[in-house]
Amino acid sequence: MPTKAEKDAVTGQQIRGHAWDGIHELDTPLPKWWLYVLYATILWSAVYVVLYPSIPGLDGYVRGTLGYSSRTELADRVAEAQAAQAGFRERIAAADMAAIAADPELAGFAAAGGRAAFANNCATCHGQGGAGRPGGYPVLADDDWIWGGTPDAILHTVRVGIRSDHPDTRISDMPRFGADALLTAQQIDEVTQAVLALSNRADDPAQAARGAAVFAENCAVCHGETGQGNPELGAPDLADAIWLYGGDADAIRASIALPHAGMMPAWEGRLDPVTLKMVAHYVHGLGGGQ
């Protein structure tokens, strides 16, 4: 084992008293630049403790001589943003949906604000960009609307919801033709084929012909004689290729026998009136508005 005074012949560094298979440990000092950085960080940490909030305690924390608070900074930034937006929001509050769309400046602001509000509140069900989701969450980017796709109609739907607790909520209750024995199983099969025939997809033309009479007696009053739907009643178009709960024979038969009753919350009271207008403007601009 080497003595403390022994030095490495190659590096000139003193050899420490440890060796492994002929490999000796050198007593190499740390680089000076590294030590200077270490000392600087120690010094900066001491300065930071004095100036900024740092050390927690049982009844609070060391607040620092500068009195800085990230919460206060955030509140100030939010207040600045609200002040900067106040003019736009006041104009939107005083304008109707048509006036907002006609003003490029307001329209751009409303679209940006609506996009943010939609992402926070609506995208969970309707998907990003209004792409919709299986199981009764409609696509908002197509041109098919149960309750109408004008800006005012969209605003009203967003405001009062569907089957919500709002006193003016939109409600469309389709009879339970199977569950309440309003139609026989054979009649339901026949009217299913009649509905498929509206979009030229019937599998059994004879059944579809018999179901046409059942449709006229039980369904046309809401859905129209040709299945074109009625937005005033919330009756969907049955002649297009867009289906909320599926458009094959089994899905249609199930909807006739025991209709779905989807629900959308009312956003009035949850979102302020200006934000409601911005959401409606954004949704209308997704590409499927009327």
Helices and strands as residue ranges (DSSP letters): E 15-20, E 23-26, H 32-51, E 56-57, E 60-61, H 70-94, H 97-102, H 104-121, H 123-126, G 128-130, H 151-160, H 185-197, H 205-218, H 220-223, H 249-257, H 273-284
